Amino acid sequence: MKKLLVALFAVLIVGFGVIGYTQVNDDATEIVDENSHSISVQS
């Protein structure tokens, strides 16, 4: 049971980290996205 809680906690941390990182990336690349819609986001 403890391992399950630790795993869920780790997933939450990684999830929020990825969300935060992509939001910062979107702010930095808004101009690029406006100029070229063919750019695909690599996850």
Distance bins in CASP14 RR format, pairs under 12 A and 6 or more apart:
PFRMAT RR
TARGET T0000
AUTHOR 0000-0000-0000
RMODE 2
METHOD distances of the structure
MODEL  1
1 7 0 0 0 0 0 1 0 0 0 0 0
1 8 0 0 0 0 0 1 0 0 0 0 0
2 8 0 0 0 0 0 1 0 0 0 0 0
2 9 0 0 0 0 0 1 0 0 0 0 0
3 9 0 0 0 0 0 1 0 0 0 0 0
3 10 0 0 0 0 0 1 0 0 0 0 0
4 10 0 0 0 0 0 1 0 0 0 0 0
4 11 0 0 0 0 0 1 0 0 0 0 0
5 11 0 0 0 0 0 1 0 0 0 0 0
5 12 0 0 0 0 0 1 0 0 0 0 0
6 12 0 0 0 0 0 1 0 0 0 0 0
6 13 0 0 0 0 0 1 0 0 0 0 0
7 13 0 0 0 0 0 1 0 0 0 0 0
7 14 0 0 0 0 0 1 0 0 0 0 0
8 14 0 0 0 0 0 1 0 0 0 0 0
8 15 0 0 0 0 0 1 0 0 0 0 0
9 15 0 0 0 0 0 1 0 0 0 0 0
9 16 0 0 0 0 0 1 0 0 0 0 0
10 16 0 0 0 0 0 1 0 0 0 0 0
10 17 0 0 0 0 0 1 0 0 0 0 0
11 17 0 0 0 0 0 1 0 0 0 0 0
11 18 0 0 0 0 0 1 0 0 0 0 0
12 18 0 0 0 0 0 1 0 0 0 0 0
12 19 0 0 0 0 0 1 0 0 0 0 0
13 19 0 0 0 0 0 1 0 0 0 0 0
13 20 0 0 0 0 0 1 0 0 0 0 0
14 20 0 0 0 0 0 1 0 0 0 0 0
14 21 0 0 0 0 0 1 0 0 0 0 0
15 21 0 0 0 0 1 0 0 0 0 0 0
15 22 0 0 0 0 1 0 0 0 0 0 0
15 23 0 0 0 0 0 1 0 0 0 0 0
15 43 0 0 0 0 0 1 0 0 0 0 0
16 22 0 0 0 0 0 1 0 0 0 0 0
16 23 0 0 0 0 0 1 0 0 0 0 0
17 23 0 0 0 0 1 0 0 0 0 0 0
17 24 0 0 0 0 1 0 0 0 0 0 0
17 25 0 0 0 0 0 1 0 0 0 0 0
18 24 0 0 0 0 0 1 0 0 0 0 0
18 25 0 0 0 0 0 1 0 0 0 0 0
18 41 0 0 0 0 0 1 0 0 0 0 0
18 43 0 0 0 0 1 0 0 0 0 0 0
19 25 0 0 0 0 0 1 0 0 0 0 0
19 26 0 0 0 0 0 1 0 0 0 0 0
19 43 0 0 0 0 0 1 0 0 0 0 0
20 26 0 0 0 0 1 0 0 0 0 0 0
20 27 0 0 0 0 0 1 0 0 0 0 0
21 27 0 0 0 0 0 1 0 0 0 0 0
21 28 0 0 0 0 0 1 0 0 0 0 0
21 41 0 0 0 0 0 1 0 0 0 0 0
21 43 0 0 0 0 0 1 0 0 0 0 0
22 28 0 0 0 0 0 1 0 0 0 0 0
22 29 0 0 0 0 0 1 0 0 0 0 0
22 41 1 0 0 1 0 0 0 0 0 0 0
22 42 0 0 0 0 0 1 0 0 0 0 0
22 43 0 0 0 0 1 0 0 0 0 0 0
23 29 0 0 0 0 0 1 0 0 0 0 0
23 30 0 0 0 0 0 1 0 0 0 0 0
24 30 0 0 0 0 0 1 0 0 0 0 0
25 32 0 0 0 0 0 1 0 0 0 0 0
25 33 0 0 0 0 0 1 0 0 0 0 0
25 39 0 0 0 0 0 1 0 0 0 0 0
25 41 0 0 0 0 1 0 0 0 0 0 0
25 42 0 0 0 0 0 1 0 0 0 0 0
25 43 0 0 0 0 0 1 0 0 0 0 0
26 32 0 0 0 0 0 1 0 0 0 0 0
26 33 1 0 0 1 0 0 0 0 0 0 0
26 34 0 0 0 0 0 1 0 0 0 0 0
26 39 0 0 0 0 0 1 0 0 0 0 0
26 41 0 0 0 0 1 0 0 0 0 0 0
27 33 0 0 0 0 0 1 0 0 0 0 0
29 35 0 0 0 0 0 1 0 0 0 0 0
29 36 0 0 0 0 0 1 0 0 0 0 0
29 37 0 0 0 0 0 1 0 0 0 0 0
29 39 1 0 0 1 0 0 0 0 0 0 0
29 41 0 0 0 0 1 0 0 0 0 0 0
30 36 0 0 0 0 0 1 0 0 0 0 0
30 39 0 0 0 0 0 1 0 0 0 0 0
31 39 0 0 0 0 0 1 0 0 0 0 0
32 38 0 0 0 0 0 1 0 0 0 0 0
32 39 1 0 0 1 0 0 0 0 0 0 0
32 41 0 0 0 0 0 1 0 0 0 0 0
33 39 1 0 0 1 0 0 0 0 0 0 0
33 40 0 0 0 0 0 1 0 0 0 0 0
33 41 0 0 0 0 1 0 0 0 0 0 0
END
